Amino acid sequence: MSIPSHAAVSTQLNAIFVSLELSRSTWLVTSLSPGRGKRISRHQVKGSDMPAFLERLAQLQAKARERTGEQYPLVIIQEAGLDGFWIHRCLIREGIESHVVDPATIAASRRSRRAKTDKLDGEALVRTLPAYKRGEPRICAMVTVPSAEDEDRRRVCRERRSLVVERIWHVNRIKGLLFAQGVGDYEPLRTNRRAAGGTSHR
């Protein structure tokens, strides 16, 4: 799999293609719009500021309309990550086409030793999107977005797994510290842990 080249991106775009790179402080908005040839635009909005992001999208549409005299729909792409799917759901509610991509399926160079930057990633994403919409095979794989309820259940399961791992670490550390003091029969998880074992103490 390879990154779509600049030549592979059609100059006759039928939509405004936008990639969104997320961080806590800022969102990087990279766009490819009709009437600008192959030129990429980049803007930043404050992280998690959905109204500011929607305003930026409206500005992209207005500028495309000024250049071409036509109104173009928006197509957004973002990576599946720790932010979950709330942004995708907000965009869908606004009537905006949104896709969440599995980052492991995009462009082999993303796995190379070259330094990862938002600028490179945003451009790779936004140039991948028109190819995906044209139906080019093996260009990337989109994630099936779960319902909000299913996402909440998955989050609870992930949090439980993390807590179980943390508990095991603490139990092993307690047992190790006690063993170094000659207490070898103490089981921290037993309800009768203080009464059991001849060397345990209250």
C-alpha positions in Angstrom: 0.0 0.0 0.0 1.3 3.5 -0.8 0.3 7.1 -0.2 -1.7 8.5 -3.1 0.6 10.8 -5.1 -0.2 14.4 -5.8 -0.9 13.4 -9.4 -3.5 10.9 -8.3 -5.6 13.6 -6.7 -8.2 14.8 -9.3 -8.4 18.6 -9.8 -12.1 18.2 -10.4 -13.1 17.6 -6.9 -16.8 17.1 -6.2 -16.6 17.9 -2.5 -14.4 19.6 0.1 -12.2 17.0 1.7 -11.1 17.6 5.3 -8.8 15.7 7.7 -8.8 16.3 11.4 -5.8 15.7 13.6 -6.6 15.8 17.3 -4.6 16.8 20.3 -5.7 18.2 23.7 -4.7 21.8 22.9 -5.4 22.1 19.2 -7.1 20.4 16.3 -5.3 20.6 12.9 -7.7 21.0 10.0 -6.2 20.1 6.7 -8.4 20.6 3.6 -8.4 20.0 -0.2 -11.0 22.2 -1.9 -12.4 22.7 -5.4 -10.9 25.6 -7.3 -7.5 25.3 -5.6 -5.9 22.6 -7.8 -3.8 20.3 -5.6 -3.0 22.9 -3.0 -3.6 21.9 0.6 -4.9 24.3 3.3 -4.1 24.0 7.0 -5.8 25.7 9.9 -5.9 25.2 13.6 -8.8 25.5 16.1 -8.8 25.1 19.8 -9.0 21.5 20.9 -12.6 20.2 21.6 -14.1 23.5 20.4 -16.7 22.0 18.1 -18.4 25.4 17.3 -15.1 26.8 16.1 -14.5 23.7 14.0 -17.9 24.0 12.4 -17.3 27.6 11.7 -14.1 26.8 10.0 -15.9 24.2 7.8 -18.5 26.9 6.9 -15.7 29.2 5.9 -14.2 26.5 3.7 -17.5 26.1 2.0 -18.0 29.9 1.5 -14.5 30.3 0.0 -15.1 27.3 -2.4 -18.4 28.9 -3.4 -16.7 32.3 -4.1 -14.1 30.5 -6.3 -16.4 28.3 -8.3 -19.9 29.6 -7.9 -21.1 26.3 -6.6 -21.9 24.8 -3.2 -19.9 21.8 -2.3 -20.6 19.2 0.5 -18.0 18.4 3.1 -16.4 15.0 3.7 -14.4 14.6 6.9 -11.9 12.0 7.9 -10.2 11.4 11.3 -8.3 8.6 12.9 -9.8 6.2 15.4 -8.2 7.1 18.7 -8.6 7.8 22.4 -11.1 10.6 21.7 -13.7 8.0 20.8 -16.5 8.8 18.3 -18.2 11.9 19.8 -16.8 14.2 17.0 -18.1 11.8 14.3 -21.5 11.8 15.9 -21.6 15.6 16.1 -20.7 15.9 12.4 -23.4 13.4 11.4 -26.0 15.3 13.4 -25.0 18.4 11.4 -25.6 16.6 8.2 -21.9 16.3 7.4 -20.4 13.1 5.9 -17.8 11.8 8.3 -15.5 8.8 8.3 -13.3 7.3 11.0 -10.3 5.5 9.6 -8.2 2.7 11.0 -4.7 4.4 11.1 -2.9 1.1 10.7 -4.4 0.8 7.2 -3.2 4.1 5.8 0.0 4.4 3.7 3.0 2.3 4.5 5.2 5.3 5.1 3.2 6.1 8.3 4.9 3.0 9.8 8.4 4.0 8.7 11.1 5.5 10.9 10.4 9.0 9.6 9.3 11.3 12.4 5.5 11.5 12.8 4.1 15.0 12.6 0.5 16.4 12.4 1.4 18.1 9.1 2.4 14.9 7.4 -0.4 12.9 8.8 -3.0 15.5 8.0 -1.9 15.7 4.3 -1.8 11.9 4.0 -5.3 11.6 5.4 -6.8 14.3 3.2 -5.2 12.9 0.1 -6.4 9.4 1.0 -10.0 10.5 1.3 -10.7 11.4 -2.4 -9.2 8.1 -3.5 -11.4 6.2 -1.0 -14.5 8.0 -2.3 -13.5 7.1 -5.9 -13.5 3.4 -4.8 -9.8 2.7 -5.2 -9.1 -0.7 -3.6 -6.9 -1.2 -0.5 -6.5 2.5 0.0 -7.6 2.4 3.7 -10.2 0.8 5.9 -12.9 2.7 7.7 -14.0 1.8 11.2 -17.5 0.7 12.0 -18.7 3.3 14.5 -20.4 1.7 17.5 -23.5 3.2 19.1 -22.9 5.5 22.1 -24.2 2.8 24.4 -21.8 0.1 23.0 -18.9 2.6 23.2 -19.7 3.2 26.9 -19.8 -0.6 27.6 -16.5 -1.0 25.8 -14.9 1.8 27.8 -16.1 0.2 31.1 -14.5 -3.1 30.0 -11.2 -1.4 29.1 -11.2 0.4 32.4 -11.9 -2.8 34.3 -9.0 -4.6 32.6 -6.7 -1.7 33.5 -7.8 -1.8 37.1 -7.3 -5.6 37.3 -3.7 -5.2 36.0 -3.1 -2.5 38.5 -4.5 -4.6 41.4 -2.2 -7.5 40.5 0.8 -5.2 40.6 -0.1 -3.9 44.0 -0.8 -7.4 45.4 2.5 -8.7 44.2 4.3 -5.7 45.7 2.6 -6.2 49.1 3.4 -9.9 49.1 7.0 -9.2 48.1 7.5 -6.6 50.8 6.0 -8.9 53.5 8.0 -11.9 52.3 11.2 -9.9 52.8 10.1 -9.5 56.4 9.5 -13.2 56.9 5.7 -13.2 56.3 5.2 -15.7 53.5 1.6 -16.8 53.9 -0.3 -13.4 53.6 -2.9 -13.2 50.8 -4.1 -9.6 50.4 -7.2 -10.5 48.5 -8.6 -13.0 51.1 -11.4 -11.7 53.3 -9.7 -13.5 56.3 -6.3 -12.4 55.3 -5.4 -11.0 58.8 -6.7 -14.0 60.7 -5.2 -16.6 58.4 -1.6 -17.7 58.6 0.4 -18.1 61.8 2.8 -15.3 61.1 0.1 -12.7 60.3 -0.8 -10.0 62.8 -3.8 -7.8 63.5 
